[in-house]
């Protein structure tokens, strides 16, 4: 399995919870997620650090957010 370097990822998707007013936004890369880990970053600092999360953990997190299982 080849690994895509994080700096080479071009298709970042912004969270639907993000607003255009410039608040903290989370982005993830769908194409890199096919490699088994999901890269996640803060859109305000795209040149900053990127967190990689195991695919199963990412799916669980997104499901909990979607189902409103996480408190504000």
MARLOPA-370251 format. One line per field, with one value per atom (N, C-alpha, C, O, CB): x, y negated, z negated; chain; atom name. Coordinates in Angstrom, 1 decimal. Glycine has a CB too. Layout:
BEGIN
c1 c(X | ...)
c2 c(Y | ...)
c3 c(Z | ...)
chaine c(A | ...)
atome c(CA | ...)
end
This chain:
BEGIN
c1 c(0.8 | 0.0 | 0.9 | 1.8 | -1.0 | 0.6 | 1.4 | 0.8 | -0.4 | 1.5 | 1.6 | 1.2 | 1.3 | 2.4 | 2.0 | 0.3 | 0.3 | 0.9 | 0.4 | -1.1 | 2.0 | 2.5 | 1.4 | 0.7 | 3.8 | 1.3 | 0.3 | 0.4 | -0.7 | 0.3 | 1.6 | 1.7 | 1.2 | 1.0 | 3.2 | 1.1 | 0.6 | -0.9 | -1.4 | 1.3 | -1.6 | -3.1 | -3.7 | -3.3 | -3.7 | -4.5 | -5.1 | -6.6 | -7.2 | -4.9 | -7.3 | -8.8 | -9.3 | -9.7 | -9.3 | -9.1 | -9.6 | -11.1 | -11.5 | -8.8 | -11.9 | -13.3 | -13.6 | -13.2 | -14.2 | -14.3 | -14.6 | -15.8 | -16.8 | -14.7 | -15.8 | -17.0 | -18.2 | -18.2 | -16.7 | -19.4 | -20.6 | -21.0 | -21.9 | -21.8 | -20.4 | -20.7 | -19.9 | -20.1 | -20.4 | -19.0 | -18.2 | -19.0 | -19.9 | -16.9 | -18.6 | -19.3 | -18.4 | -17.2 | -19.9 | -18.9 | -18.1 | -17.5 | -16.8 | -18.9 | -17.9 | -17.4 | -16.0 | -15.5 | -18.4 | -15.4 | -14.0 | -13.7 | -12.7 | -13.3 | -14.7 | -14.5 | -13.6 | -13.2 | -15.9 | -13.4 | -12.6 | -13.3 | -14.4 | -12.3 | -12.6 | -13.1 | -12.3 | -11.0 | -13.3 | -12.9 | -12.2 | -12.3 | -13.4 | -12.7 | -11.2 | -11.2 | -10.6 | -9.8 | -10.4 | -11.0 | -10.5 | -10.4 | -10.9 | -11.5 | -9.6 | -9.3 | -9.9 | -9.4 | -7.8 | -11.0 | -11.7 | -10.7 | -10.8 | -12.9 | -9.9 | -9.1 | -8.0 | -7.7 | -8.5 | -7.4 | -6.4 | -7.0 | -6.3 | -5.6 | -8.3 | -9.0 | -9.1 | -9.2 | -10.4 | -9.0 | -9.1 | -7.8 | -7.8 | -9.2 | -6.8 | -5.6 | -5.6 | -4.6 | -4.4 | -6.7 | -6.9 | -6.8 | -7.3 | -5.9 | -6.3 | -6.2 | -6.8 | -6.7 | -4.8 | -7.4 | -8.0 | -7.2 | -7.1 | -9.5 | -6.7 | -6.0 | -7.0 | -7.9 | -5.0 | -6.8 | -7.7 | -6.8 | -5.7 | -8.5 | -7.3 | -6.5 | -7.5 | -8.7 | -5.6 | -7.0 | -7.7 | -7.6 | -6.5 | -7.2 | -8.7 | -8.6 | -8.0 | -7.5 | -10.0 | -8.0 | -7.4 | -5.9 | -5.3 | -7.8 | -5.3 | -3.9 | -3.5 | -3.1 | -3.2 | -3.8 | -3.6 | -2.1 | -1.9 | -4.1 | -1.2 | 0.2 | 0.6 | 1.8 | 1.1 | -0.3 | 0.0 | 0.0 | -0.1 | -1.0 | 0.0 | 0.0 | -1.3 | -2.4 | 0.2 | -1.1 | -2.3 | -2.3 | -1.3 | -2.1 | -3.5 | -3.7 | -4.2 | -5.1 | -4.8 | -3.7 | -4.2 | -5.0 | -4.5 | -3.1 | -6.2 | -7.0 | -7.4 | -7.6 | -8.4 | -7.4 | -7.8 | -9.2 | -10.0 | -7.7 | -9.4 | -10.6 | -11.8 | -12.9 | -10.6 | -11.8 | -12.9 | -13.2 | -14.3 | -12.6 | -12.2 | -12.4 | -13.0 | -13.9 | -11.0 | -12.6 | -13.2 | -14.7 | -15.5 | -12.4 | -15.0 | -16.4 | -17.2 | -18.4 | -16.5 | -16.7 | -17.4 | -17.6 | -18.7 | -16.6 | -16.6 | -16.7 | -17.7 | -18.6 | -15.3 | -17.7 | -18.6 | -20.1 | -21.0 | -18.3 | -20.2 | -21.6 | -22.1 | -23.3 | -21.5 | -21.2 | -21.6 | -22.0 | -23.0 | -20.5 | -21.3 | -21.6 | -23.0 | -23.8 | -20.5 | -23.1 | -24.3 | -25.6 | -26.6 | -24.2 | -25.4 | -26.5 | -26.6 | -27.4 | -26.3 | -25.9 | -25.9 | -25.6 | -26.2 | -27.3 | -24.7 | -24.3 | -23.2 | -22.9 | -23.8 | -22.7 | -21.6 | -22.2 | -22.9 | -20.5 | -22.0 | -22.5 | -21.7 | -20.5 | -22.5 | -22.3 | -21.6 | -20.7 | -20.0 | -22.6)
c2 c(1.2 | 0.0 | -1.2 | -1.4 | 0.0 | -2.1 | -3.4 | -4.4 | -4.4 | -3.9 | -5.2 | -6.3 | -7.6 | -7.9 | -6.3 | -8.4 | -9.8 | -10.7 | -10.8 | -10.3 | -11.5 | -12.4 | -13.5 | -13.9 | -13.1 | -13.8 | -14.8 | -16.1 | -16.7 | -15.0 | -16.5 | -17.8 | -17.7 | -18.8 | -18.3 | -16.5 | -16.3 | -16.2 | -16.2 | -15.1 | -16.2 | -16.1 | -17.4 | -18.5 | -15.7 | -17.3 | -18.4 | -18.5 | -19.6 | -18.4 | -17.5 | -17.5 | -17.5 | -16.5 | -16.3 | -18.6 | -18.7 | -19.1 | -20.0 | -19.8 | -18.5 | -18.8 | -19.4 | -18.9 | -17.5 | -20.5 | -21.3 | -20.7 | -20.3 | -22.8 | -20.7 | -20.2 | -21.1 | -22.3 | -20.3 | -20.4 | -21.1 | -22.0 | -22.8 | -20.1 | -21.8 | -22.6 | -23.9 | -24.8 | -21.8 | -24.0 | -25.3 | -26.4 | -26.1 | -25.0 | -27.6 | -28.7 | -29.6 | -29.4 | -29.6 | -30.5 | -31.3 | -32.5 | -33.3 | -31.8 | -32.6 | -33.8 | -33.6 | -34.5 | -34.0 | -32.5 | -32.3 | -31.7 | -31.8 | -33.6 | -31.0 | -30.3 | -29.1 | -28.8 | -29.9 | -28.4 | -27.2 | -26.1 | -25.8 | -26.6 | -25.7 | -24.7 | -23.5 | -23.6 | -25.4 | -22.4 | -21.1 | -20.6 | -20.7 | -20.0 | -20.2 | -19.6 | -18.2 | -17.9 | -20.5 | -17.4 | -16.0 | -15.7 | -16.4 | -15.0 | -14.7 | -14.4 | -13.0 | -12.0 | -14.4 | -13.0 | -11.8 | -10.8 | -9.6 | -12.0 | -11.4 | -10.5 | -9.8 | -8.6 | -11.2 | -10.5 | -9.9 | -8.9 | -8.0 | -11.0 | -9.1 | -8.2 | -6.8 | -5.8 | -8.7 | -6.6 | -5.3 | -4.5 | -3.3 | -5.4 | -5.1 | -4.4 | -3.8 | -3.2 | -5.4 | -4.0 | -3.4 | -4.4 | -4.0 | -2.4 | -5.5 | -6.6 | -7.9 | -8.1 | -6.8 | -8.7 | -9.9 | -11.1 | -11.3 | -10.0 | -11.9 | -13.1 | -14.2 | -14.4 | -13.6 | -14.9 | -15.9 | -17.2 | -17.0 | -15.5 | -18.3 | -19.6 | -20.7 | -20.6 | -19.9 | -21.8 | -23.0 | -23.9 | -24.2 | -23.8 | -24.3 | -25.0 | -26.4 | -26.9 | -25.2 | -27.0 | -28.3 | -28.3 | -29.3 | -28.8 | -27.1 | -26.9 | -25.7 | -24.7 | -26.8 | -25.7 | -24.6 | -24.1 | -23.0 | -24.9 | -25.0 | -24.6 | -24.1 | -23.6 | -25.9 | -24.1 | -23.6 | -22.1 | -21.4 | -24.2 | -21.5 | -20.1 | -19.4 | -20.0 | -19.7 | -18.1 | -17.3 | -16.1 | -15.4 | -16.9 | -15.8 | -14.6 | -13.5 | -13.7 | -14.9 | -12.3 | -11.2 | -10.3 | -10.0 | -10.4 | -9.9 | -9.1 | -7.8 | -7.8 | -9.9 | -6.7 | -5.4 | -5.5 | -6.1 | -4.3 | -4.8 | -4.9 | -4.6 | -5.3 | -4.0 | -3.5 | -3.1 | -4.1 | -4.4 | -1.8 | -4.7 | -5.8 | -7.0 | -7.6 | -6.2 | -7.4 | -8.5 | -8.3 | -9.1 | -8.8 | -7.1 | -6.7 | -6.8 | -7.3 | -5.3 | -6.3 | -6.4 | -7.8 | -8.2 | -5.6 | -8.7 | -10.1 | -10.8 | -11.5 | -10.8 | -10.6 | -11.3 | -10.8 | -11.6 | -11.0 | -9.5 | -9.0 | -9.6 | -9.9 | -7.5 | -9.8 | -10.4 | -11.9 | -12.3 | -10.3 | -12.6 | -14.0 | -14.0 | -14.8 | -14.7 | -13.2 | -13.2 | -12.8 | -13.4 | -12.2 | -11.9 | -11.5 | -12.3 | -12.0 | -10.0 | -13.4 | -14.4 | -13.7 | -14.0 | -15.1 | -12.8 | -12.1 | -12.8 | -12.5 | -10.7 | -13.9 | -14.7 | -15.9 | -16.6 | -15.0 | -16.2 | -17.5 | -18.7 | -18.5 | -17.4 | -19.8 | -21.1 | -21.5 | -22.5 | -22.2)
c3 c(0.0 | 0.0 | 0.0 | -0.8 | -1.2 | 0.9 | 1.0 | 0.0 | -0.2 | 2.4 | -0.5 | -1.4 | -0.7 | -0.1 | -2.7 | -0.8 | -0.2 | -1.2 | -2.4 | 0.3 | -0.9 | -1.9 | -2.2 | -1.3 | -1.4 | -3.5 | -3.9 | -3.2 | -2.9 | -5.4 | -2.9 | -2.1 | -0.7 | -0.1 | -2.2 | -0.2 | 1.2 | 1.4 | 2.5 | 1.8 | 0.3 | 0.3 | 0.8 | 0.4 | -1.1 | 1.8 | 2.4 | 2.2 | 2.4 | 3.9 | 1.8 | 1.7 | 0.2 | -0.3 | 2.4 | -0.4 | -1.8 | -1.7 | -1.0 | -2.6 | -2.6 | -2.7 | -4.0 | -5.1 | -2.5 | -4.0 | -5.3 | -5.9 | -5.2 | -5.0 | -7.2 | -8.0 | -7.6 | -7.4 | -9.5 | -7.6 | -7.3 | -8.5 | -8.4 | -7.0 | -9.6 | -10.8 | -10.8 | -11.6 | -12.1 | -9.8 | -9.7 | -9.1 | -8.4 | -8.9 | -9.5 | -8.9 | -8.1 | -8.1 | -10.0 | -7.3 | -6.5 | -7.2 | -6.7 | -5.3 | -8.5 | -9.3 | -9.8 | -10.6 | -10.5 | -9.5 | -9.9 | -11.2 | -11.8 | -9.9 | -11.7 | -13.0 | -12.8 | -11.7 | -13.6 | -13.9 | -13.8 | -13.0 | -13.2 | -15.2 | -12.0 | -11.0 | -10.9 | -11.0 | -9.6 | -10.8 | -10.7 | -9.2 | -8.7 | -11.7 | -8.7 | -7.3 | -7.4 | -8.2 | -6.4 | -6.4 | -6.3 | -4.8 | -4.0 | -7.0 | -4.5 | -3.1 | -2.8 | -3.2 | -2.9 | -2.0 | -1.6 | -0.8 | -1.0 | -0.8 | 0.1 | 0.9 | 0.1 | 0.3 | 2.1 | -0.8 | -1.7 | -2.7 | -3.1 | -2.4 | -3.0 | -3.9 | -3.4 | -4.1 | -4.2 | -2.1 | -1.5 | -1.8 | -1.6 | 0.0 | -2.4 | -2.7 | -4.1 | -4.5 | -2.6 | -4.8 | -6.1 | -7.3 | -8.4 | -6.3 | -7.1 | -8.1 | -7.5 | -6.3 | -8.6 | -8.3 | -7.9 | -8.4 | -9.6 | -8.4 | -7.5 | -7.9 | -8.2 | -7.5 | -6.8 | -9.3 | -9.8 | -10.1 | -10.7 | -11.1 | -9.8 | -10.1 | -10.4 | -10.1 | -8.9 | -11.0 | -11.2 | -10.0 | -9.5 | -12.5 | -9.4 | -8.1 | -8.2 | -7.3 | -7.5 | -9.4 | -9.6 | -9.5 | -9.3 | -11.0 | -9.7 | -9.6 | -8.7 | -9.3 | -11.0 | -7.4 | -6.6 | -6.5 | -6.2 | -5.2 | -6.8 | -6.8 | -8.1 | -8.3 | -6.4 | -9.1 | -10.4 | -10.5 | -9.5 | -11.4 | -11.7 | -11.9 | -11.4 | -11.4 | -13.4 | -11.0 | -10.6 | -11.5 | -11.7 | -9.1 | -12.0 | -12.8 | -11.9 | -11.1 | -14.0 | -12.1 | -11.4 | -12.3 | -13.4 | -10.6 | -11.9 | -12.8 | -12.1 | -10.9 | -13.1 | -12.8 | -12.2 | -11.6 | -12.2 | -13.3 | -10.5 | -9.8 | -10.6 | -10.6 | -8.6 | -11.4 | -12.3 | -13.3 | -13.6 | -12.9 | -13.9 | -14.9 | -14.3 | -14.9 | -15.6 | -13.1 | -12.4 | -12.1 | -12.3 | -11.1 | -11.6 | -11.4 | -12.6 | -12.6 | -10.7 | -13.8 | -15.0 | -15.5 | -16.0 | -16.1 | -15.3 | -15.7 | -14.9 | -15.4 | -15.5 | -13.5 | -12.7 | -13.0 | -13.0 | -11.2 | -13.2 | -13.6 | -14.9 | -15.0 | -13.7 | -15.9 | -17.1 | -17.0 | -17.6 | -18.2 | -16.1 | -15.8 | -15.1 | -15.5 | -15.0 | -14.1 | -13.3 | -14.2 | -14.0 | -12.2 | -15.1 | -16.0 | -17.2 | -18.1 | -16.4 | -17.3 | -18.4 | -19.8 | -20.8 | -18.5 | -19.7 | -21.0 | -21.7 | -22.9 | -20.6 | -21.2 | -21.8 | -22.4 | -21.6 | -20.9 | -23.6 | -24.2 | -23.8 | -23.5 | -25.8 | -23.8 | -23.4 | -24.5 | -24.4 | -23.1)
chaine c(A | A | A | A | A | A | A | A | A | A | A | A | A | A | A | A | A | A | A | A | A | A | A | A | A | A | A | A | A | A | A | A | A | A | A | A | A | A | A | A | A | A | A | A | A | A | A | A | A | A | A | A | A | A | A | A | A | A | A | A | A | A | A | A | A | A | A | A | A | A | A | A | A | A | A | A | A | A | A | A | A | A | A | A | A | A | A | A | A | A | A | A | A | A | A | A | A | A | A | A | A | A | A | A | A | A | A | A | A | A | A | A | A | A | A | A | A | A | A | A | A | A | A | A | A | A | A | A | A | A | A | A | A | A | A | A | A | A | A | A | A | A | A | A | A | A | A | A | A | A | A | A | A | A | A | A | A | A | A | A | A | A | A | A | A | A | A | A | A | A | A | A | A | A | A | A | A | A | A | A | A | A | A | A | A | A | A | A | A | A | A | A | A | A | A | A | A | A | A | A | A | A | A | A | A | A | A | A | A | A | A | A | A | A | A | A | A | A | A | A | A | A | A | A | A | A | A | A | A | A | A | A | A | A | A | A | A | A | A | A | A | A | A | A | A | A | A | A | A | A | A | A | A | A | A | A | A | A | A | A | A | A | A | A | A | A | A | A | A | A | A | A | A | A | A | A | A | A | A | A | A | A | A | A | A | A | A | A | A | A | A | A | A | A | A | A | A | A | A | A | A | A | A | A | A | A | A | A | A | A | A | A | A | A | A | A | A | A | A | A | A | A | A | A | A | A | A | A | A | A | A | A | A | A | A | A | A | A | A | A | A | A | A | A | A | A | A | A | A | A | A | A | A | A | A | A | A | A | A | A)
atome c(N | CA | C | O | CB | N | CA | C | O | CB | N | CA | C | O | CB | N | CA | C | O | CB | N | CA | C | O | CB | N | CA | C | O | CB | N | CA | C | O | CB | N | CA | C | O | CB | N | CA | C | O | CB | N | CA | C | O | CB | N | CA | C | O | CB | N | CA | C | O | CB | N | CA | C | O | CB | N | CA | C | O | CB | N | CA | C | O | CB | N | CA | C | O | CB | N | CA | C | O | CB | N | CA | C | O | CB | N | CA | C | O | CB | N | CA | C | O | CB | N | CA | C | O | CB | N | CA | C | O | CB | N | CA | C | O | CB | N | CA | C | O | CB | N | CA | C | O | CB | N | CA | C | O | CB | N | CA | C | O | CB | N | CA | C | O | CB | N | CA | C | O | CB | N | CA | C | O | CB | N | CA | C | O | CB | N | CA | C | O | CB | N | CA | C | O | CB | N | CA | C | O | CB | N | CA | C | O | CB | N | CA | C | O | CB | N | CA | C | O | CB | N | CA | C | O | CB | N | CA | C | O | CB | N | CA | C | O | CB | N | CA | C | O | CB | N | CA | C | O | CB | N | CA | C | O | CB | N | CA | C | O | CB | N | CA | C | O | CB | N | CA | C | O | CB | N | CA | C | O | CB | N | CA | C | O | CB | N | CA | C | O | CB | N | CA | C | O | CB | N | CA | C | O | CB | N | CA | C | O | CB | N | CA | C | O | CB | N | CA | C | O | CB | N | CA | C | O | CB | N | CA | C | O | CB | N | CA | C | O | CB | N | CA | C | O | CB | N | CA | C | O | CB | N | CA | C | O | CB | N | CA | C | O | CB | N | CA | C | O | CB | N | CA | C | O | CB | N | CA | C | O | CB | N | CA | C | O | CB | N | CA | C | O | CB | N | CA | C | O | CB | N | CA | C | O | CB | N | CA | C | O | CB | N | CA | C | O | CB | N | CA | C | O | CB | N | CA | C | O | CB)
end
